[in-house]
Amino acid sequence: MGNTSSLLTQYDIEEVQQYCNHTFSQQEIVALYGRFCQLDRNGGGFVSADEFMSLPEFAVNPLSKRLLRMVNGLNFKEFVGFLSNFSPRASLQQKIEFIFKIYDVDCHGRVTFDNMLDIMRDLTGQYISEQQRQQVLTLVLEDAGYTKDSSLVLSDFMKILGNSGLKMEVEIPVD
Amino acid sequence: MGCVNGALNCNNVSNNSSSRSRVETVSPAKNKSSRISHNLSLSSILTNNNPVQQPSSTSKMNTRDLKSSSELDLDRPNPEDYLPTGSIPEPHPKLRLSDLLDISLALTEAAGAIVDDSFTRCFKSNPPEPWNWNVYLFPLWCCGVVIRYGILFPVRVLVLTIGWIIFLSCYIPVHFLLKGNEKLRKKLERCLVELICSFFVASWTGVVKYHGPRPSRRPHQVFVANHTSMIDFIILEQMTAFAVIMQKHPGWVGLLQSTILESVGCIWFNRTESKDREIVAKKLRAHVQGADNNPLLIFPEGTCVNNHYTVMFKKGAFELGCTVCPIAIKYNKIFVDAFWNSRKQSFSMHLLQLMTSWAVVCDVWYLEPQTLRPGETPIEFAERVRDIIAARAGLKKVPWDGYLKYSRPSPKFTERK
């Protein structure tokens, strides 16, 4: 990590910091650059899906495929932008917006019953049947005042998750 | 579940008893995924002492979790509890939409893995910090380089060449002429192999300190050690002629393997062939039965690790029904980093690096022989021995299979998460 920071100038660091709305300190950005270079083994300037999947901890995560779609082929600036959603300095709103984007794969601005079912399936796998999953989701939706056919928008998500004490933070190891 | 991510507390393992009991009963066809599943059940056993729980107590625990911070297992709430099946006696708070939608835990884990993962850390080679940045330090360093490359290196090459000449001139006659007299031939070959290894160690100015009782030649015992580089084998072989099990390498190393090392009884395997495992297991078993064979040395990690961590041990060595004698090896990085990063350099380059540095300093501890305790599975046994070796050599343990360097984790592992 020591020799990679020499390729990153002060201007670059500030530009990246600006891009991620100051959610990371300059030290953290330097540390992330070291990590980015470590992940980007063929030196292409971006980390490919293959390189992400070579991290076993990432590969066994049930949501890895969805994240891969978002994180594949990002250059360093976008990489930091992606991770800025996990910074302790990021607002709750930003995090909920990120979660919304994970659900809303088609980028329609709406999360449908099927979207939610897909994520449930990723997380629970074969341990409950499809029918049970649908039942649970329908019941829970109705409980919260929605129906099976309603699609949720960002403001709904804000309302639902806003008070749940959401914590989504990752600490960047700084040498 | 791998619980090494510093951001999460190890004790918050999924307490879905239904999933865990299914882990115990599912027996995948592939040996590798069974190993991973064993490792998984092992880490769950290590972190949580109640592997199988009654469903009712799980739902109780689950509800407690639902009430407490969302850092716990909320992305896997147990929907079975919520279904109106009528079989769950206890009442519990309702599953809310926020709980169902909150996938922050899985996302945090994934992002944590992107930022820093324990597996990559195992194979990171940390070169010693350069110290030659100063006006007076730089010329000193230059002198050092001149001495190392100009004087030490040729001397070492000379020493090594002399060693090889002596070795070959004794070995070839012994090998061919004493074909009748097996016992004497084996004894002489053993001594000669020990000799050439000493020459090797001298050629890098190896300063090796051995602690503990020297290995004895008894049947039904197996030696296991942590693995940092191929030179581990040479360092150990210098003291006692072991029969080692190694990956077949190409090039001049392979040549050495097939000729000289064959005589000490070494066994080869090929990582890429899956059927190979049974054949090798049979060979191992046959070897330990033979009283006259050299003691068997196995590196259960299966791959070179950077001497700060240990990866999961493969259970093969621990299933042979023998006493296992652990050996811990720790290199001192003061002059050179002995970790062979097989992705970055070939073995020849690695040797060259060693021969042009001041010295290779390491400690070898021969530890107390261990046997399988009653009621202990081979995997638990392997973990126990790994604990002993890691404690002695000051290494950190990591719950990943070393072979993940070459392939992806099986999807079954993801399913279990």
Interface residues (C-beta under 8 A of the other chain):
Chain A: G2 L32 R35 Q38 L39 F52 M53 S54 L55 P56 E57 F58 A59 V60 N61 P62 L63 S64 L67 V71 L83 N85 F86 K95 F98 I99 I102 Y103 M116 I119 M120 L123 T124 G125 Q126 Y127 I128 Q132 R133 Q135 V136 L137 L139 V140 L141 D143 A144 Y146 F157 I160 L161 N163 S164 G165 L166 K167 M168 E169 V170 E171 I172 P173
Chain B: G2 V4 N5 G6 A7 N16 S18 S19 R22 S69 S70 E71 D75 R76 P79 E80 Y82 L83 K94 L95 R96 L97 S98 D99 L100 L101 D102 I103 S104 A106 L107 T108 E109 A110 A111 G112 A113 I114 V115 D116 D117 S118 F119 T120 K124 E129 W400 L404 R408 P409 F413 T414 E415 K417
